Structure formats: structure tokens, C-alpha cells
Amino acid sequence: MPAAFMGAEGRYEDYIYLQMLQREWERPVAEFQTFAHFADAERPSARAALVLLFWGYFETRIERLHRTAMRKLPQRVLDDQLRRYSGVGSRLNDLYKIFFGTNYSDDLRGHGFAAVADLLNDIHKRRNEFSRGKPQAISEAVVNALVENLKAEHEAWITVYNSRVGS
């Protein structure tokens, strides 16, 4: 019997992430007045947590894509590959290339989602800058770009997921 999947958003945890993203977006900006004393150039977005939360969600989906694509491999091989390529950057580039012959960004571009590829690359870079002591890297413009493109990112994810592991 062939494997059956619930789709790209098939886990209970996915819906929890989505609810958390929505709650973070709807949170009143007034709750973030603690950043008001920062100079404009040093101030992170009041909603920077939304980008960080999204990136955690995105990382879980990339792991699921790899696990599903490699489901026929022996479990010890799968575990070894995911351990060797434990960072999301190496999974998006190196491990993805091993299994699919391209990297995730180029795969998105090949499916007509160049803007999503650029956005994800930018968010990845800014998330790293944020975690390395530059919280202002996640600006209001970055948050707004993510929110405005969530639907396109979701469509891109489903398209790539289905092309790589089946619907």
C-alpha cells in the first residue's frame, strides 16, 4: 500500500505554530514599549518575535520534508544524515542538494517562487544577525514582508513538498 500523507500542514504542531503566529501578529504593539528607548537604527521591530517564531516553524517543515523524502532509507542512515546536516542552512543547501540535485532556493525559483526564495534567504540572514547580537536586523519592514507573503510562502512550500515527496 502506498504511503498516504495529510499534506504540507498535516501535523497538530503545524496548526499550533500557525495559531501562535496569528496571536503574535494580533498582539497590541503597545505591549512592546520596552523598545521605545532604543534609537531608531538600533530598535528591533516590536513584532520581531513573529519572524523568530516563523523561522522555527519553517525549520520543522524542512526537517519533515527531508524525513519524508528519505523515508525509505534505513533509520540509522536518516538519523546520521540529519545529524551531519543539523543546521537549517546546511539542510537547505547541502543535504537538499544531495537528495534533490539542487538547493531549496533554486528549487523555489524553478517552481516560480523567486520572491519567496529571496524572502526566506533574507529572513534566514536576519534571524542569524538577530541571534548574534543585532536585534535591529529584524525591522518592521521585515515583519511586514513576511506577513504579506505568508500565503505565497505556504503555496511555495506545498508545491515544492509535493514535487519532492508526492501529494
Residue frames as a rotation matrix with the C-alpha (Angstrom) as fourth column:
MET 1
0.587 0.810 0.000 0.00
0.810 -0.587 0.000 0.00
0.000 0.000 -1.000 0.00
PRO 2
-0.151 -0.662 0.734 1.45
0.551 -0.673 -0.493 3.42
0.821 0.330 0.466 -0.90
ALA 3
-0.671 -0.174 -0.720 2.16
0.720 -0.385 -0.578 5.92
-0.177 -0.906 0.384 1.86
ALA 4
0.285 0.791 0.541 -0.58
0.728 -0.546 0.415 8.49
0.623 0.276 -0.732 2.49
PHE 5
-0.746 -0.571 -0.343 0.15
0.664 -0.596 -0.452 11.98
0.053 -0.565 0.824 3.79
MET 6
0.211 0.858 -0.469 -2.07
0.864 -0.388 -0.321 14.70
-0.458 -0.337 -0.823 5.19
GLY 7
0.713 0.011 0.702 -0.29
0.495 -0.717 -0.491 17.34
0.497 0.697 -0.516 3.15
ALA 8
-0.194 -0.898 0.395 2.22
0.331 -0.439 -0.835 20.03
0.923 -0.031 0.383 3.95
GLU 9
-0.516 0.101 0.851 0.30
-0.731 -0.569 -0.377 21.19
0.446 -0.816 0.367 7.03
GLY 10
0.106 0.612 -0.784 -0.58
-0.222 0.783 0.581 17.80
0.969 0.113 0.219 8.37
ARG 11
-0.483 -0.351 -0.802 0.68
0.636 0.489 -0.597 17.81
0.602 -0.798 -0.013 11.93
TYR 12
0.579 0.676 -0.457 -1.06
0.786 -0.313 0.532 19.10
0.216 -0.667 -0.712 15.00
GLU 13
-0.013 -0.698 -0.716 2.07
0.745 -0.484 0.459 21.14
-0.667 -0.528 0.526 15.76
ASP 14
-0.720 -0.227 0.656 1.72
0.660 -0.514 0.548 23.00
0.213 0.827 0.520 12.46
TYR 15
0.171 0.892 0.418 -1.63
0.528 -0.441 0.726 24.37
0.832 0.097 -0.546 13.50
ILE 16
0.599 -0.076 -0.797 -0.23
0.755 -0.277 0.594 25.35
-0.266 -0.958 -0.109 16.88
TYR 17
-0.535 -0.840 -0.088 2.56
0.717 -0.507 0.478 27.29
-0.446 0.192 0.874 15.13
LEU 18
-0.553 0.374 0.745 0.02
0.548 -0.510 0.663 28.99
0.628 0.774 0.077 12.87
GLN 19
0.590 0.789 -0.173 -2.16
0.625 -0.311 0.716 29.95
0.511 -0.531 -0.676 15.84
MET 20
0.277 -0.583 -0.764 0.88
0.776 -0.333 0.536 31.30
-0.567 -0.741 0.360 17.66
LEU 21
-0.740 -0.529 0.415 1.88
0.671 -0.545 0.502 33.34
-0.039 0.650 0.759 14.59
GLN 22
-0.071 0.808 0.585 -1.61
0.521 -0.470 0.712 34.80
0.850 0.355 -0.388 14.38
ARG 23
0.715 0.334 -0.615 -1.66
0.695 -0.241 0.677 35.61
0.078 -0.911 -0.404 18.10
GLU 24
-0.189 -0.873 -0.450 1.74
0.790 -0.408 0.459 37.31
-0.584 -0.269 0.766 17.82
TRP 25
-0.705 -0.026 0.709 0.54
0.589 -0.578 0.565 39.38
0.395 0.816 0.423 14.85
GLU 26
0.209 0.922 0.326 -2.61
0.425 -0.386 0.819 40.44
0.881 -0.033 -0.472 16.69
ARG 27
0.084 -0.240 -0.967 -0.79
0.992 -0.071 0.103 41.35
-0.094 -0.968 0.232 19.90
PRO 28
0.951 0.302 0.064 -1.11
0.306 -0.950 -0.068 45.09
0.040 0.085 -0.996 20.57
VAL 29
0.225 -0.913 0.340 2.07
0.468 -0.205 -0.860 46.95
0.855 0.352 0.381 19.69
ALA 30
0.447 -0.005 0.895 1.67
-0.591 -0.753 0.291 48.90
0.672 -0.658 -0.339 22.94
GLU 31
0.993 -0.080 0.084 2.85
-0.008 0.681 0.733 45.79
-0.116 -0.728 0.675 24.77
PHE 32
0.455 -0.868 0.200 6.29
0.878 0.398 -0.268 46.35
0.153 0.297 0.942 23.24
GLN 33
0.910 -0.039 0.412 7.02
-0.037 -0.999 -0.012 49.83
0.412 -0.005 -0.911 24.58
THR 34
0.721 -0.692 -0.038 10.18
0.207 0.162 0.965 48.50
-0.661 -0.704 0.260 26.24
PHE 35
0.014 -0.722 0.692 11.95
0.976 0.160 0.147 49.07
-0.217 0.673 0.707 22.92
ALA 36
0.824 0.455 0.339 10.92
0.535 -0.822 -0.196 52.75
0.189 0.343 -0.920 22.81
HIS 37
0.771 -0.557 -0.308 14.16
-0.174 -0.650 0.740 53.94
-0.612 -0.517 -0.598 24.42
PHE 38
-0.026 -0.771 0.637 16.29
0.699 0.441 0.562 52.40
-0.714 0.460 0.527 21.63
ALA 39
-0.407 -0.170 -0.897 17.45
-0.483 -0.794 0.369 54.70
-0.775 0.583 0.241 18.85
ASP 40
0.578 0.736 -0.353 15.58
-0.676 0.189 -0.712 54.04
-0.457 0.650 0.607 15.58
ALA 41
0.233 -0.577 -0.783 18.64
-0.809 0.331 -0.485 52.44
0.539 0.746 -0.390 13.98
GLU 42
-0.803 -0.591 0.075 19.08
-0.508 0.613 -0.606 50.11
0.312 -0.525 -0.792 16.98
ARG 43
-0.321 0.787 0.527 15.44
-0.758 0.120 -0.641 49.20
-0.568 -0.606 0.558 17.56
PRO 44
-0.974 0.113 0.195 14.09
0.196 0.853 0.483 45.80
-0.112 0.509 -0.854 16.55
SER 45
-0.438 0.898 0.045 10.55
-0.280 -0.184 0.942 45.54
0.854 0.400 0.332 15.31
ALA 46
-0.351 0.437 0.829 8.00
-0.928 -0.045 -0.369 45.34
-0.124 -0.899 0.421 18.10
ARG 47
0.712 0.678 0.181 6.88
-0.620 0.729 -0.288 42.16
-0.328 0.093 0.940 16.36
ALA 48
-0.149 -0.878 -0.456 10.33
-0.957 0.243 -0.155 40.60
0.247 0.413 -0.877 15.83
ALA 49
-0.511 -0.009 0.859 9.15
-0.509 0.809 -0.294 37.53
-0.692 -0.588 -0.418 17.73
LEU 50
0.620 0.785 0.006 6.80
-0.411 0.331 -0.849 36.77
-0.668 0.524 0.528 14.83
VAL 51
0.501 -0.526 -0.687 9.76
-0.769 0.094 -0.632 36.34
0.397 0.845 -0.358 12.48
LEU 52
-0.578 -0.748 0.325 11.64
-0.812 0.487 -0.323 34.19
0.084 -0.451 -0.889 15.01
LEU 53
-0.144 0.638 0.757 8.57
-0.425 0.651 -0.629 32.05
-0.893 -0.413 0.178 15.57
PHE 54
0.793 0.410 -0.450 8.01
-0.555 0.184 -0.811 31.68
-0.250 0.893 0.374 11.82
TRP 55
0.053 -0.856 -0.514 11.63
-0.889 0.194 -0.414 30.60
0.454 0.479 -0.751 11.33
GLY 56
-0.642 -0.209 0.738 11.27
-0.620 0.708 -0.338 27.88
-0.452 -0.674 -0.584 13.97
TYR 57
0.360 0.871 0.334 8.15
-0.307 0.449 -0.839 26.68
-0.881 0.200 0.429 12.17
PHE 58
0.676 -0.170 -0.717 9.93
-0.731 -0.032 -0.681 26.77
0.093 0.985 -0.146 8.82
GLU 59
-0.426 -0.904 0.035 12.81
-0.894 0.414 -0.173 24.67
0.142 -0.105 -0.984 10.20
THR 60
-0.354 0.355 0.865 10.36
-0.360 0.802 -0.476 21.97
-0.863 -0.480 -0.156 11.34
ARG 61
0.743 0.658 -0.119 8.87
-0.336 0.213 -0.918 21.84
-0.578 0.722 0.379 7.86
ILE 62
0.281 -0.727 -0.626 12.29
-0.899 0.029 -0.438 21.48
0.337 0.685 -0.646 6.24
GLU 63
-0.676 -0.499 0.543 13.08
-0.675 0.715 -0.183 18.60
-0.297 -0.490 -0.820 8.59
ARG 64
0.104 0.801 0.590 9.74
-0.232 0.596 -0.769 16.98
-0.967 -0.057 0.247 7.74
LEU 65
0.735 0.111 -0.669 10.46
-0.669 -0.041 -0.742 17.32
-0.110 0.993 0.044 4.02
HIS 66
-0.248 -0.920 -0.304 13.80
-0.903 0.333 -0.271 15.58
0.351 0.207 -0.913 4.46
ARG 67
-0.619 0.046 0.784 12.38
-0.494 0.754 -0.434 12.86
-0.611 -0.655 -0.444 6.71
THR 68
0.451 0.870 0.200 9.54
-0.301 0.359 -0.883 12.17
-0.840 0.338 0.424 4.29
ALA 69
0.612 -0.277 -0.740 11.79
-0.778 -0.046 -0.626 12.20
0.139 0.960 -0.244 1.23
MET 70
-0.422 -0.879 -0.222 14.22
-0.765 0.476 -0.434 9.81
0.487 -0.014 -0.873 2.94
ARG 71
0.223 0.627 0.746 11.56
-0.946 0.325 0.010 7.57
-0.236 -0.708 0.666 4.49
LYS 72
0.933 0.150 -0.327 12.71
-0.263 0.905 -0.335 4.53
0.246 0.398 0.884 2.52
LEU 73
-0.042 -0.998 -0.053 16.27
-0.450 0.066 -0.891 4.77
0.892 -0.013 -0.452 3.81
PRO 74
0.007 -0.037 -0.999 17.27
0.744 0.667 -0.019 2.74
0.668 -0.744 0.032 6.85
GLN 75
0.892 0.450 -0.036 16.50
0.345 -0.628 0.697 4.74
0.291 -0.634 -0.716 10.01
ARG 76
0.425 -0.802 -0.420 20.18
0.603 -0.095 0.792 4.85
-0.676 -0.589 0.443 11.02
VAL 77
-0.454 -0.548 0.702 21.10
0.890 -0.322 0.324 6.45
0.048 0.772 0.634 7.67
LEU 78
0.319 0.674 0.666 18.33
0.518 -0.713 0.473 9.03
0.793 0.194 -0.577 8.01
ASP 79
0.924 0.026 -0.382 19.37
0.366 -0.354 0.861 9.85
-0.113 -0.935 -0.336 11.58
ASP 80
0.016 -0.998 -0.055 23.02
0.816 -0.019 0.578 10.11
-0.578 -0.054 0.814 10.52
GLN 81
-0.364 -0.131 0.922 22.25
0.815 -0.523 0.247 12.50
0.450 0.842 0.297 7.67
LEU 82
0.608 0.663 0.437 20.07
0.332 -0.713 0.618 14.72
0.721 -0.231 -0.654 9.82
ARG 83
0.761 -0.432 -0.484 22.76
0.476 -0.136 0.869 14.78
-0.441 -0.891 0.102 12.50
ARG 84
-0.251 -0.914 0.318 25.51
0.901 -0.101 0.422 15.59
-0.353 0.393 0.849 9.98
TYR 85
-0.687 0.143 0.713 23.39
0.364 -0.781 0.507 18.34
0.629 0.607 0.485 8.45
SER 86
-0.311 0.567 -0.763 21.85
0.948 0.129 -0.291 19.63
-0.066 -0.814 -0.577 11.64
GLY 87
-0.616 0.063 -0.786 21.75
0.120 -0.978 -0.172 23.34
-0.779 -0.200 0.594 10.80
VAL 88
0.450 0.887 0.104 18.95
0.284 -0.031 -0.958 24.66
-0.847 0.461 -0.266 8.66
GLY 89
0.376 -0.379 -0.846 21.41
-0.782 -0.620 -0.070 26.29
-0.498 0.687 -0.529 6.26
SER 90
-0.721 -0.693 0.000 23.16
-0.602 0.627 0.494 23.01
-0.342 0.356 -0.870 5.56
ARG 91
-0.405 0.658 0.634 19.78
0.405 0.751 -0.521 21.28
-0.820 0.046 -0.571 5.18
LEU 92
0.610 0.667 -0.428 18.54
-0.036 -0.516 -0.856 23.90
-0.791 0.538 -0.291 2.71
ASN 93
0.418 -0.547 -0.725 21.72
-0.895 -0.386 -0.225 23.77
-0.157 0.743 -0.651 0.67
ASP 94
-0.546 -0.830 -0.109 23.95
-0.837 0.538 0.096 20.73
-0.021 0.144 -0.989 1.16
LEU 95
-0.701 0.307 0.643 21.56
-0.009 0.899 -0.439 17.97
-0.713 -0.314 -0.627 2.23
TYR 96
0.396 0.886 -0.242 18.86
-0.228 -0.160 -0.960 19.20
-0.889 0.436 0.138 -0.13
LYS 97
0.227 -0.408 -0.884 21.36
-0.969 -0.188 -0.161 19.07
-0.101 0.893 -0.438 -2.99
ILE 98
-0.803 -0.514 0.302 22.38
-0.511 0.854 0.097 15.50
-0.308 -0.077 -0.948 -2.10
PHE 99
-0.495 0.676 0.546 18.82
0.306 0.724 -0.619 14.28
-0.813 -0.140 -0.565 -2.33
PHE 100
0.515 0.856 0.047 17.31
0.416 -0.201 -0.887 16.55
-0.750 0.476 -0.460 -4.98
GLY 101
-0.008 -0.632 0.775 20.24
0.996 0.068 0.066 17.81
-0.094 0.772 0.629 -7.06
THR 102
-0.081 0.014 0.997 19.60
0.299 -0.953 0.038 21.47
0.951 0.301 0.073 -6.25
ASN 103
-0.946 -0.134 -0.295 19.24
0.319 -0.231 -0.919 23.69
0.055 -0.964 0.261 -3.21
TYR 104
-0.241 0.938 -0.248 15.92
0.849 0.080 -0.522 24.79
-0.470 -0.336 -0.816 -1.71
SER 105
-0.099 0.166 -0.981 16.14
-0.113 -0.981 -0.154 28.37
-0.989 0.096 0.116 -3.02
ASP 106
-0.800 -0.246 -0.547 16.81
-0.551 -0.058 0.832 27.24
-0.236 0.968 -0.089 -6.58
ASP 107
-0.799 0.594 0.095 14.00
0.601 0.787 0.137 24.71
0.007 0.166 -0.986 -6.28
LEU 108
-0.017 0.793 -0.608 11.63
0.546 -0.502 -0.671 27.50
-0.838 -0.344 -0.424 -5.26
ARG 109
-0.313 -0.182 -0.932 12.85
-0.523 -0.786 0.329 29.63
-0.793 0.591 0.151 -8.18
GLY 110
-0.987 -0.123 -0.106 12.35
-0.157 0.569 0.807 26.71
-0.039 0.813 -0.581 -10.57
HIS 111
-0.471 0.881 -0.029 8.73
0.880 0.468 -0.078 26.46
-0.056 -0.062 -0.997 -9.44
GLY 112
-0.104 0.416 0.903 8.14
0.537 -0.741 0.403 30.18
0.837 0.527 -0.146 -9.99
PHE 113
0.848 0.420 -0.322 8.62
0.473 -0.328 0.818 31.37
0.238 -0.846 -0.477 -6.41
ALA 114
-0.086 -0.956 0.281 11.71
0.651 -0.268 -0.710 33.57
0.754 0.121 0.646 -6.73
ALA 115
-0.010 0.136 0.991 10.26
-0.448 -0.886 0.117 36.24
0.894 -0.442 0.070 -4.43
VAL 116
0.930 0.338 0.143 9.65
-0.291 0.439 0.850 33.63
0.224 -0.833 0.507 -1.72
ALA 117
0.527 -0.815 -0.240 13.21
0.769 0.577 -0.275 32.32
0.362 -0.039 0.931 -2.13
ASP 118
-0.273 -0.632 0.725 14.57
0.242 -0.775 -0.584 35.85
0.931 0.016 0.364 -1.71
LEU 119
0.368 0.505 0.781 12.37
-0.632 -0.480 0.609 36.48
0.682 -0.717 0.142 1.32
LEU 120
0.982 0.007 -0.187 13.41
0.115 0.766 0.633 33.23
0.148 -0.643 0.751 3.03
ASN 121
0.160 -0.987 0.014 17.09
0.798 0.121 -0.590 33.94
0.581 0.105 0.807 2.37
ASP 122
-0.239 -0.187 0.953 16.67
-0.173 -0.957 -0.231 37.42
0.956 -0.220 0.196 3.85
ILE 123
0.689 0.558 0.463 14.80
-0.562 0.008 0.827 36.15
0.458 -0.830 0.319 6.91
HIS 124
0.785 -0.466 -0.407 17.44
0.552 0.825 0.120 33.46
0.280 -0.319 0.905 7.48
LYS 125
-0.198 -0.909 0.367 20.22
0.586 -0.410 -0.699 36.05
0.785 0.076 0.614 7.32
ARG 126
-0.156 0.193 0.969 18.39
-0.472 -0.876 0.099 38.46
0.868 -0.442 0.228 9.61
ARG 127
0.899 0.434 -0.054 17.43
-0.193 0.505 0.841 35.75
0.392 -0.746 0.538 12.10
ASN 128
0.404 -0.839 -0.364 21.12
0.827 0.505 -0.247 34.86
0.391 -0.201 0.898 12.33
GLU 129
-0.422 -0.536 0.731 22.08
0.206 -0.842 -0.499 38.52
0.883 -0.059 0.466 12.81
PHE 130
0.402 0.676 0.618 19.42
-0.543 -0.368 0.755 38.87
0.738 -0.639 0.219 15.50
SER 131
0.963 0.029 -0.267 20.73
0.162 0.731 0.663 35.85
0.215 -0.682 0.699 17.40
ARG 132
0.139 -0.986 -0.089 24.32
0.936 0.161 -0.314 37.15
0.324 -0.040 0.945 17.11
GLY 133
-0.287 -0.271 -0.919 23.65
0.804 -0.589 -0.077 40.46
-0.520 -0.761 0.387 18.84
LYS 134
-0.994 0.003 -0.112 21.99
-0.062 -0.847 0.527 42.63
-0.094 0.531 0.842 16.22
PRO 135
-0.459 0.883 0.098 18.27
0.595 0.387 -0.705 42.63
-0.660 -0.265 -0.703 17.13
GLN 136
-0.019 0.440 -0.898 17.58
-0.379 -0.834 -0.401 45.58
-0.925 0.333 0.183 14.84
ALA 137
-0.930 -0.337 -0.146 18.17
-0.271 0.361 0.892 43.23
-0.247 0.870 -0.427 11.89
ILE 138
-0.527 0.839 0.136 14.52
0.840 0.490 0.233 42.24
0.129 0.237 -0.963 12.24
SER 139
-0.977 0.132 -0.167 12.91
-0.118 -0.989 -0.090 45.53
-0.177 -0.069 0.982 11.35
GLU 140
-0.149 0.988 -0.048 9.27
-0.254 -0.085 -0.963 46.42
-0.956 -0.132 0.264 10.88
ALA 141
0.080 0.120 -0.990 9.82
-0.987 -0.131 -0.096 46.12
-0.141 0.984 0.108 7.12
VAL 142
-0.824 -0.427 -0.373 10.99
-0.471 0.881 0.032 42.52
0.315 0.202 -0.927 7.52
VAL 143
-0.744 0.621 0.247 7.98
0.103 0.471 -0.876 41.64
-0.661 -0.626 -0.414 9.66
ASN 144
0.115 0.840 -0.531 5.61
-0.539 -0.396 -0.744 43.23
-0.835 0.371 0.407 7.16
ALA 145
-0.257 -0.282 -0.924 7.27
-0.953 0.234 0.194 41.46
0.162 0.931 -0.329 4.22
LEU 146
-0.995 -0.101 0.011 6.84
-0.101 0.966 -0.236 38.13
0.013 -0.236 -0.972 5.97
VAL 147
-0.442 0.895 0.064 3.19
0.080 0.110 -0.991 38.74
-0.894 -0.432 -0.121 6.84
GLU 148
0.145 0.497 -0.855 2.40
-0.782 -0.472 -0.407 39.99
-0.606 0.728 0.320 3.33
ASN 149
-0.151 -0.328 -0.933 3.98
-0.904 0.427 -0.003 36.89
0.400 0.843 -0.361 1.81
LEU 150
-0.519 -0.027 0.854 2.82
-0.610 0.711 -0.348 34.14
-0.598 -0.702 -0.386 4.17
LYS 151
0.570 0.787 0.235 0.25
-0.339 0.486 -0.805 32.89
-0.748 0.379 0.544 1.68
ALA 152
0.670 -0.394 -0.629 2.81
-0.662 0.065 -0.746 32.80
0.335 0.917 -0.217 -1.16
GLU 153
-0.436 -0.855 0.280 5.31
-0.890 0.363 -0.277 31.07
0.136 -0.370 -0.919 1.15
HIS 154
-0.150 0.480 0.864 2.69
-0.475 0.732 -0.489 28.48
-0.867 -0.484 0.118 2.04
GLU 155
0.856 0.474 -0.206 1.85
-0.375 0.295 -0.879 27.88
-0.356 0.829 0.430 -1.65
ALA 156
0.247 -0.863 -0.440 5.55
-0.840 0.036 -0.542 27.57
0.484 0.504 -0.716 -2.45
TRP 157
-0.500 -0.421 0.757 6.03
-0.798 0.563 -0.214 25.10
-0.336 -0.711 -0.617 0.41
ILE 158
0.304 0.709 0.636 3.16
-0.312 0.705 -0.637 22.88
-0.900 -0.005 0.436 -0.76
THR 159
0.853 0.006 -0.522 4.34
-0.521 0.064 -0.851 22.98
0.028 0.998 0.058 -4.37
VAL 160
-0.092 -0.977 -0.192 7.92
-0.870 0.173 -0.462 22.01
0.485 0.125 -0.866 -3.52
TYR 161
-0.404 0.000 0.915 6.86
-0.708 0.633 -0.312 19.46
-0.579 -0.774 -0.256 -0.90
ASN 162
0.572 0.735 0.363 4.51
-0.302 0.600 -0.740 17.74
-0.762 0.314 0.566 -3.31
SER 163
0.727 -0.351 -0.590 7.08
-0.616 0.046 -0.786 17.78
0.303 0.935 -0.183 -6.12
ARG 164
-0.282 -0.958 0.041 9.64
-0.842 0.227 -0.488 16.11
0.459 -0.172 -0.872 -3.87
VAL 165
-0.900 -0.081 0.428 7.65
-0.344 0.736 -0.583 13.64
-0.268 -0.672 -0.690 -1.79
GLY 166
-0.717 0.696 -0.046 4.30
0.413 0.477 0.776 13.37
0.562 0.537 -0.629 -3.54
SER 167
-0.486 0.623 0.613 0.92
-0.667 -0.717 0.201 14.66
0.565 -0.311 0.764 -2.52
